[in-house]
């Protein structure tokens, strides 16, 4: 592990982990984010061009790479505990993906908790997936989700194939949150090692997103869903991520169901490490590309 990684984890432990200490701190953080309104694409778009789609009540943006003939399409579902919108670093990540892959990318800004729950997101998200399958074809579609967006991505694919739609070419789950019950005893043990997340705050965010529904429901916790026919999956996780144990369990279950699963595990790295300015991130980003 690099010195930069160790220094960054110290900064995260001091500045980010306290956000997840309680419902009060989580709600205070959420209100600060709402007041900034930073979820829209950056105004300066040098790498790609972002365009808002006109046909949806939910804001949906498409990133267009600056090349004549884009290849493939990405559906990107952002994380943030279901209560945070798109961040600047995530817009940069999407721009980098679109540019380096030479692909277009669709980014829906789904309704956020606690004002909204999963009931408000999945119906139109499944319709969006159906539209993309019709427009670009499942064989040219990659679904990517990070953190809470990873859970959203897996649940979407499971629900889509259950409705008779084809699975995407591949699904990428990056530091995914796959079990909102947080029931695995290993998660409680990992709480101290994780410099960014804390179980107490995640329990609040899970309750907000569920809106009174059973947290173990496969729709909310897709680790409990049907793993058959979901197609090839790439999973990225660091061992100092609170959510790492569930990623391991998911990988085992998905393989047992006959899926092609590639699991990228990095020792001593935190949640969302691939988005951080540390040397360990670059090889993983290159592999995602």
C-alpha positions, -999 to +999 in steps of 0.1 A: +000+000+000+012+035-008+019+063+016-006+084-002-033+057+005-025+057+042-025+095+044-058+097+025-074+071+048-065+093+077-081+123+061-113+103+053-115+090+089-113+126+102-137+142+077-160+117+061-166+089+086-182+112+112-209+119+086-221+083+090-220+084+128-258+090+134-290+100+117-285+136+128-250+139+112-263+121+081-293+145+077-271+175+083-247+164+056-276+157+032-290+192+038-257+208+030-255+189-002-290+199-012-281+236-006-251+234-030-270+218-059-239+202-074-255+172-090-257+186-126-228+182-151-199+206-149-203+237-170-169+233-187-169+201-207-136+197-224-135+159-225-170+150-235-203+169-243-232+163-219-267+166-232-299+165-211-326+142-226-359+160-231-384+131-227-381+123-190-394+141-159-363+127-142-331+145-153-312+122-176-279+132-192-260+116-221-222+120-224-210+121-260-173+115-266-156+138-291-151+112-318-171+106-350-182+070-344-189+061-307-187+024-299-210+010-273-231+026-246-229+029-208-257+032-183-241+047-152-259+047-118-242+068-092-237+060-055-240+082-024-261+061-001-292+068-021-294+103-006-264+120-024-266+132-060-239+131-086-206+145-074-179+163-094-155+133-092-183+110-105-189+134-135-152+133-141-153+095-139-181+093-164-163+117-188-132+096-185-151+064-193-169+079-223-137+095-236-113+065-232-139+039-242-152+060-271-187+052-258-218+072-251-230+072-215-264+077-200-265+092-164-300+094-148-303+116-117-327+093-099-350+106-071-331+107-038-340+095-003-354+103+022-379+123+001-381+094-023-377+056-020-370+027-043-407+028-053-401+060-071-371+049-091-374+013-104-405+017-127-390+045-148-354+030-145-366-003-160-384+017-188-351+035-194-332+002-196-358-011-221-354+020-242-317+016-243-319-020-252-342-011-281-320+018-292-284+005-289-289-033-283-281-053-252-248-065-267-236-029-268-248-019-234-228-019-202-244-012-168-221+004-143-229+013-107-208+024-078-217+020-041-255+024-037-255+026-075-240-008-076-270-022-057-293-002-080-275-017-111-277-053-099-313-050-089-322-034-122-306-062-142-323-088-121-357-071-126-351-066-163-343-103-170-373-113-149-394-093-172-380-111-203-355-084-213-319-095-222-291-089-198-265-063-208-232-071-224-217-067-189-225-053-155-198-036-134-203-033-096-178-009-081-176-010-043-213-020-044-238-019-016-257-052-022-273-060+011-291-032+029-297-053+060-259-052+068-265-085+085-232-102+078-212-104+111-180-096+091-195-061+083-196-053+120-159-064+123-150-043+093-166-011+107-133-001+124-111-007+094-133+014+070-121+050+071-151+064+052-183+045+060-199+036+094-226+010+099-248+034+120-252+059+092-258+032+065-286+017+086-303+051+084-298+055+047-311+019+042-343+028+061-348+059+041-344+041+008-366+012+018-395+035+028-409+009+052-404-021+030-385-052+040-348-045+038-341-081+028-364-079-003-344-088-034-354-055-050-338-035-021-310-060-013-302-077-047-277-100-030-309-120-022-322-119-058-320-144-086-285-146-099-293-167-130-291-150-164-276-117-152-247-121-176-210-113-171-201-092-140-171-073-129-168-066-092-143-041-076-138-039-039-111-030-013-107-050+019-110-019+040-145-013+026-173-019+051-193-035+022-165-058+010-179-090+027-211-088+008-192-083-025-174-116-017-206-134-010-222-120-042-193-132-063-196-167-049-234-168-055-231-153-090-204-178-100-225-207-086-254-196-107-232-200-139-222-164-145-188-152-157-175-131-127-143-112-125-135-100-089-109-073-085-100-072-048-074-048-034-059-054+001-061-024+025-080-001+002-112+017+012-146+022-003-145+038-038-107+037-039-108+037-077-121+073-076-093+085-053-060+102-061-038+072-051-015+051-073-035+019-066-065+034-084-049+037-119-045-001-127-081-007-117-094+022-137-075+009-167-090-026-162-125-011-160-118+008-193 
